[in-house]
Amino acid sequence: MVSTLHFAAALSASPIPIWLSSIAAFPGNNFWVPIKLCSSSLYKGKCLRRNSLSAGLNKKIKTRFSAAVTCSADAAEGSSVVLKDRSVSVILLAGGKGKRMGASMPKQYLPLLGQPIALYSFYTFSKMSEVKEIVVVCDPSYQDIFEGAKVNIHVDVKFALPGKERQDSVYSGLRAIDSNSDLVCIHDSARPLVSAGDVIKVLHDALRIGAAVLGVPAKATIKEANSNSFVVKTLDRKTLWEMQTPQVIKPELLKKGFELVNREGLEVTDDVSIVEHLRHPVYITEGSYTNIKVTTPDDMLLAERILNTTTVAV
């Protein structure tokens, strides 16, 4: 599985400046923010100290990651921003082909313990009071799967057509959302195990910052290679994060990002990259390793195991 990784290593091709232990003020914010070993996609908030609550929660997490987790908790506690009920539009991406699965239908519609994969996150979002609508981006031939599930939920459900690339599908969904939404929450339907708790965390961070994404610290050693597959260097794992979804952005910021991307003819691999091109800070909210993307048959087996374990635990 290929994962998107954000890291604070200065790459010559990167259009985004890298700051090391500096102080900066970002547009749209009325406070100064300390930045330590981060790029604009590794926004670290305005507090780097550890408090007692975070210390208790982070005993099993390596020390090098505690700053980011603590920073999020401290900022949320001290923030006057309120996440309102029915203020979030979810764009559920369900138009992928899923060729690596080798199945007769797209992977997001394969049954996982008797239920289509895409419906797991669909139901998770539909039960959240903060969500006003779910815009499902899918091929019309699969709309009936979600139409049949609408009877069990209490949020509005809309449909949009998928595009050629991911960013085209996101743009299609963005055009269908309610214009009064405070946040756009973009999620890959092939990630069925995202938890409501993690979603709430990333929604709060996006409301504070403007853009936030769930991610987990990289566990594997990552090497940079040249075009001939020879190692160029080993990247510092302490600065590497694996990106997940949801990726949450304020609508006006996402629209402005799309204007730039479309005007310049840029291609992006994930949603917050659109905002990065505006040089707006993007916050990484620490998520869970169980929020896997089901891409291969092995992923399917792992997802079943996680679900079975969760059911037994409950």
N, C-alpha and C positions, 0 to 999 in steps of 0.2 A: 504494500500500500504506500502511495506517495503522499507525504504530509507536507503542509505548508509550514515553514518554520520562520519565525521572526527572530533576528539576533542582532546584538549590539556590536557587531564587528564591521568595521568600515570597509565596504566593498567599493572598488573604483567605479563600478557601473551604477551605483546607487544614486538616485536623484535627490535623496533625502539626507540632510546633513546629520552628522553624528556629534553629539556633545558628550564630553567626559567630565563629570563632576562640575557642572556649571549651573548658573541660575538663568532662567528664561521666563518671559511673560508671553503667554499664548493669546492670540486674538480671540476675543469673545469672553475672556475670563478676567475678572477684576482682582486677581491676586497673582503674586509671584510664586513660581513653582520651582523647587530644587530638582534638578535632573542629575542622576548619578548612573553612569555606565548605561546609557540608554539612547535609543534613537527615538524619533517621533512616534514610533509604533510601540515603544516601551515606556509610556507615560507613567511616572511613579508617584503622582499625587503631591501633596504638600507636607507629608509627615513620614519620616523614615524611622521613627522610634518604635519599639515593641512595647505593647501594653500587656497587662496581666492576662486579659481574656485571650488575646492572640497567642500568648506564650503557652497557655493550656491547650489550645487547639492545635498548635503546631509542633507538639513534642515528637510526632512521627515524621515530620517534614524536615529535610535537611536545612541547617541554619541559613544557607545561602539563599533560600527562597522566602524566608520569613518576612523580609522587608516589604516585598510586594503584597503579601497577604495582609500584613498588619496595616499597611498604608491604606488599602481598600477599606478595611473595617473602621479605622480611625476617621477617614474622610466621610464615610457614610454616616457615622454617629454624629459628626459635627455639622452635617449638611442640613440646610433648611429646605432642600428640594424634596417634594412629595410626589411619589408615584401614584397617580390617581387611578381609580377603577375605570375600566373601559377606555383607556387612553392609548392602547398599543395595537398596532396593526401587524399581524404576523404574515410574512410571505413564506409559504411552505413550498420549497422547490421539489417538484416530483416529476420532472420531465426528462430525467437522464435515461440513457439507454442501458447502462449496466453491462457492457460487453464482457468485462473481466469475470463476471459471475458465470458466464457460459450457460445461462438459462434461456428458456423460450420466451420470457417476458422480462421487462426491466426489474432490476433487483428490488426496488422499493415496493413492488407489489407482490413479491414472493411471500408465502405464509411463514410467519415466525410464531411457533407454538399456536398455530391455528388462526392467526390474525395477520393481515397484510402489514408488512413492515412500516409503511407510510402512516398507518392509522395510530401507531403507538404515540408518536409525537403530536399528531393531530388531536388526539384525546387529551394529552398532557396540557397543550395550550388551551384547549376548549374549556378546561376546568378552572382556569386562572381568572380571577375577577378583574385583573388588569387588562385582559385581552378583550377588544371589542369586535374584532373580525379576523378571519383567516382567509387569506387570498392563496388559493392552491394553484400553483403553476404546473399544469400537466397537459398531456395530450387528451383531447376530448373523449377518446375511446376509453379512458380510465376514470372519467368524472363520476361514473355511477358508483364507484367504490366509496367516494366521499359523500355523494348524494345519499346513499343508503345509511351513512353514519350520522347525517345531520339531525335525524330524529332524536338522537340521544344527547344533543348539546344545545347550549343556549347562547351561542355567539353567531354573528353573521358569517356566512360562507360565500365567497366569491371565487370565480375561476378566471385564469388568464392563460394565454397561450405561451408555451416555451419558445425560446429563441435558439439560434444556432449555437451560441456560447453561453456560459453561465451568466455573464454580465448582461446579456440580452434578455435572459429569463428574469433576472432580478428587475431590470428596467420595465419589463412587461408587467410584473407584479406591482411595481411602484406606481405605475400609472393607474392602477385599479384601487388603490387604498383610499380610505376616507381622508379628506383634506384637513380634517381637524385633529388627526392623530398626533400625539406628542412624540412617539417613537415608532420606528420600523424595525421589526425583529425578523431577521432573515435566517431560516433554518433549512438544513438539508434533510429531507425526509428519510434518507438512508442512515440517519443517526436516530434510531428508535429509543435509545435508553437515556436521553437527556432528562435530568430531574427538574422538577418545578423549583426546587430550592436554588439550583445553579442558575436557572433562568431569572429568578427574582434578583439575584446578585448582579448579573450582567445588565439587567434593565436599570437598576439603581445607578450603576456606574456610568451607563450611557446617558442617563438623564443629567448627571453631574458634569460629565466631560463633553458630551456630544457624540461620542462613538466609543464602543467597548466591544470586546470579543472574548468568548470563553477560550481558555487555553490551559495547557498543563506543561510543567517543566519537562524538557526532553530528558529521557532516561538513557538513551543510546548515545554512543560516541558518533559524532557527525564529522565527516571529512569533506573538504572541498577538493574536487578533482578537475583536471583539465579535459579537453575534448578527446584525448586519447586514453582516458580512464586512469591516469597516473595521479597520485595524491599530490595536491599542492600544499595543503596545510590541514592541521586538525583544529577545528573550531572550539572555542571555549564553551563547554557545555553549560556553565553557570549562567550564560546569557541567552541560551536557546529555549524557545517555547514552541510547542506544537499547537497549531491553531485548530479550533473546533468551530462548531456553530451551537447556539445562535451567535450571529454578529448583529449588533444593535446600533442603529444610527438615527439621529434626528432627521426627519424627512427633508427639511430645507437644506441641510448639509449634504445629504445623499444626492439630492437633485442638483445642487451646485457641483458636486463631484462628477456626476454624469455629464453635465454640460462640458466640463473640462476634458473628460475622457473621450467623449464623442467628437469634440472639436479637434483634439489632437490625434485621434485615431489610436488610442492606447488600448492595450489588452491587459486585463488584470486577472489574477488567479483566485482572489477571494474578495469579499465585499468591502472590508475595511481598507483594502489597498486603494480603492477609489477615493477614500477620504485622505489617505496618506499623500496622494498626489496634490491635494490642497495644502499640504504641510500642516494639517490640523492634528492635534494629539489624539492618539487612539490608546485606550486603556486596556490592558490584559487582565481580565477577571479570572482568578484561578478556578478551574472547573474540576471535573472528575475523570479519572482514567477509564471509567466504565462507559463514558460517552463515546463509544467507538462508532466508526463508519463501517457499515456492512457492505463490503465490496467483493469479497471472495467467499467461497464455500467455508473456508476456515473461520472467517469472521462470523458467518451464520452460526456455526457451532459454538463459538465463544459467546455470542449474544444469547443463545438458548441457555447456556450454562449460567450466565449472569442472571437472566430472568428466573431460572429455576432456583438459584441461590437466594435471590431476593424474596421469592415467594415463600421459601422455607423459613427465611429469617423473620418475615412478617407473621 
